[in-house]
């Protein structure tokens, strides 16, 4: 992430996870330590060690500021 928000943004993150031949290789993704200028994306597989991993995850991040709609 580059730059800095004026306030802490909302952050959505998704992970595309693919390994040929494995149909049940679950993974979780979450965000920690969100600030105006940074955040941490955490990724963990359900299985503690499922072999070597090279380029099996694609993580997409969307950070934005939300302003509730006006009611007047």
matplotlib code that plots the C-alpha trace (Angstrom):
import matplotlib.pyplot as plt

x = [0.0, 1.3, 0.4, -1.6, -5.3, -6.5, -8.4, -8.1, -9.7, -11.9, -9.9, -11.1, -8.8, -9.3, -7.0, -7.2, -5.6, -4.9, -2.8, -3.3, -4.4, -5.6, -9.3, -9.4, -6.4, -8.2, -6.7, -7.8, -6.9, -7.4, -6.1, -4.3, -2.9, -4.8, -3.7, -3.8, -0.7, -0.3, -1.9, -0.8, -2.3, -2.1, -2.6, -2.7, -3.4, -5.6, -2.9, 0.3, 2.7, 1.3, 4.6, 6.4, 4.5, 5.5, 3.1, -0.1, -1.7, -2.9, -3.9, -6.2, -6.6, -9.1, -8.7, -11.3, -13.0, -16.7, -19.0, -22.6, -25.2, -26.8, -30.3, -31.4]
y = [0.0, 3.4, 6.7, 7.4, 7.8, 10.7, 8.2, 4.4, 2.8, -0.3, -3.1, -6.2, -9.0, -12.2, -15.0, -17.3, -20.6, -23.3, -26.5, -29.0, -32.4, -31.1, -30.6, -30.0, -27.7, -25.1, -21.7, -18.7, -15.0, -12.1, -8.6, -7.3, -3.9, -1.7, 1.9, 5.0, 4.0, 0.2, -3.2, -6.8, -9.5, -12.9, -16.2, -19.7, -23.2, -25.6, -28.2, -27.3, -28.5, -29.6, -29.6, -26.9, -23.9, -21.7, -19.2, -20.9, -17.8, -14.6, -12.0, -9.1, -6.0, -3.2, -0.4, 2.4, 5.1, 4.7, 7.6, 6.8, 8.2, 11.6, 11.4, 15.0]
z = [0.0, -0.9, 0.7, 3.8, 4.6, 6.7, 9.0, 9.3, 6.2, 5.9, 4.3, 2.5, 1.5, -0.5, -1.3, -4.3, -3.4, -5.9, -5.9, -8.6, -7.3, -3.9, -3.6, 0.2, 0.9, 3.0, 3.9, 5.9, 5.3, 7.7, 8.4, 11.5, 12.7, 10.3, 10.6, 8.4, 6.6, 6.8, 7.6, 7.8, 5.7, 7.3, 5.5, 7.0, 5.7, 7.7, 7.5, 9.3, 6.6, 3.2, 1.3, -0.6, -1.9, -4.8, -6.3, -5.1, -3.5, -5.1, -2.5, -3.5, -1.2, -1.3, 1.2, 1.2, 3.3, 4.0, 4.6, 5.5, 3.1, 4.0, 5.4, 4.8]

ax = plt.figure().add_subplot(projection="3d")
ax.plot(x, y, z, "-o")
ax.set_aspect("equal")
plt.show()
